[in-house]
Amino acid sequence: MKRKKYKVRIKLIFETYMNHSQGSMKKAEEDVKRVLLNYLKDKKLNILSLFEEKPPHIVCKAEKYEDKDD
């Protein structure tokens, strides 16, 4: 039986809460997003340390992988 190849797309959804004071909701969201993006740019840091409350929700989708060599 020939083994089939699949390309699997994985999406990790982390959920946590951060308290933040700001003049508007939109600015608070932008501030927190900027902090997280800067944190993610530093590859030496452990992202899981930010999300200790719950494990991530994992979404997977598999599709057949067409190998061009066959």
N, C-alpha and C positions, 0 to 999 in steps of 0.2 A: 504494500500500500504506500503510495507516494504521500509524503507529508506536504500539507498546504502551508503557505506563508500568509501571515496576517500582519497588518499594520494596526497597532492598538494605540488609540489616543486616550490619554489619562488626564483628567482634570481634578485637581485637589482644591477643595473649597474649605478654607479655614475661617472660623468665626470667633471673634473676640470683641470686647468692648473697651473703649478708651474714653475716659472723661477728658473734656477739653473745653476751655472757656474761650469764646470768640464773639465778635459782634453779630455774626450771622451764621446760620446753619451751613451755608455754602462755603464760607471761608473756613469754618471748622473742618469740614470734609476735605478741603484742599490742603490744609495744614497737616492733617493726619496722613493723607495720601502721600504728601511730599516726604514726611518722616519715614514712612514705610518704604518708599522707593529708594531713598538714600540708604536705608538699612539693608535693603536687598542688593544694592550695588557693591557692598563690602562682602566679598565672598568668604571671608574668614569667620563671619558671625553665624551663629546657629539660629535659623529662622524659627525652629520649633520652640525655642525658649520664649517667644512672644505669645504662643498659643498653647498654654498649659491646661486650659479649662476642658476642652473637648478634643478628641481626635478629629482629623479632617474628614469631611464627607468626600468619598472617592467616586468619581463617575468615569466609567470606561466605555469606549465604543470601539469595536473591532470591525475592520473591513479587509477584504481579501487583497493581498499584496501581489501585484502583477510584476514578476521578475522579468526584465527585458532580455536576460541571457537565455531563457528557456525557449 
